[in-house]
Amino acid sequence: METQLLPADGNSLSLASSLLRSGCLVAFPTETVYGLGADATNEQAVLSIFRAKGRPADNPLIVHIHSRSQLRDICTVPDQAVPLMDAFWPGPLTILFNKLPSIPDAVTAGLPTVAVRMPSHPVAASLLRECGLPVAAPSANSSGRPSPTRAEDVLEDMNGKIPLILDGGPCDVGVESTVLDLGHGAPVILRPGGVTRKMLESVLGQEVSLAGSILRPLKPDEKALSPGMRYKHYAPRASVTLVDGEESAVLARLQELYRQETAQGRKTCVLCFSEHVEQLQSCSPHDIGSSAHPEEVAHRLFSSLRGLDREGMEVVFSEVLPPEEMGLAVMNRLGRAAAFRIIHA
């Protein structure tokens, strides 16, 4: 199969819409990451997502819509969800709803709930309006790899596997949407993202809990209720290890670890904050943004991880952020990229 990478304009959007309606896959930009879309009501089209990504079938997908009117055909909506949709849709918030029969079990990994969001990216919104379908779309990468935030990233993983990639430029947020479960008493964040816990609490007027699996691997008998809950995810080919602790101790340990690995002949680098690039100059530092601005780190994270592969890195050590607000989203992704290998300095 030849994969076309086309700028997102009227002609390519019409082509993408036609492909989706005919049961084919299309990659398209959202404000979070690039998605790999299929008609969410077409089970065979949905199954082709899993084949293209090499994605486990027990990992549910998110359904993307352009209008709330589409909800009546795919799920039931509790009253509690309405103020959240008013505040955060369109935007990087995914909400779990009880699904209707129109959504195949392949979308939800057999769960009774379906994850739905309304993206704010103009290309995604235009595509969803034009095709008129609810579109199931995980990130447009090979399963387990860092999510794509540029069309070129999608092409690296999907070339020859899908017919079309719409190029809408780099994604703004840089990490996937927040996933919120309203169905088990208190609202629970299953996956942190661009809509933070404080933002949700300010709208709901009540405490929002965090799923225990956000900063740890799933237990052997624990189902993935949301995308992005696998043990190892978002990972470059290099071995990634996180280093936490007091700042001076972390910097000293990073330098020590770098020396140890390079002495063994392994191509090694450190992911560090802008404030520490100069101090870590001898350690092949890769600047992932300022620790004072977690949104910047989130925006750079996946492109930084993908860049490690292009450089042929074998071993990577990374600084960490406090797991709060947007820092929680960053640490959720970094933790899974590292398969939760952490050194305490």
Secondary structure as UniProt FT lines:
FT   STRAND          4..7
FT   HELIX           10..21
FT   TURN            22..23
FT   STRAND          26..29
FT   STRAND          34..39
FT   TURN            40..41
FT   HELIX           43..53
FT   TURN            57..58
FT   STRAND          62..64
FT   HELIX           68..70
FT   HELIX           71..74
FT   STRAND          75..76
FT   TURN            79..80
FT   HELIX           81..88
FT   STRAND          93..99
FT   TURN            101..102
FT   HELIX           105..108
FT   TURN            109..110
FT   STRAND          113..117
FT   HELIX           122..131
FT   STRAND          135..136
FT   TURN            143..144
FT   HELIX           151..158
FT   TURN            159..161
FT   STRAND          164..167
FT   STRAND          178..181
FT   STRAND          188..191
FT   HELIX           197..204
FT   STRAND          209..210
FT   HELIX           212..215
FT   TURN            220..221
FT   TURN            227..228
FT   STRAND          239..244
FT   HELIX           247..263
FT   TURN            264..265
FT   STRAND          268..272
FT   HELIX           274..276
FT   TURN            277..280
FT   HELIX           281..283
FT   STRAND          285..287
FT   TURN            291..292
FT   HELIX           294..310
FT   TURN            311..312
FT   STRAND          315..318
FT   HELIX           326..337
FT   TURN            338..340
FT   STRAND          342..344
//
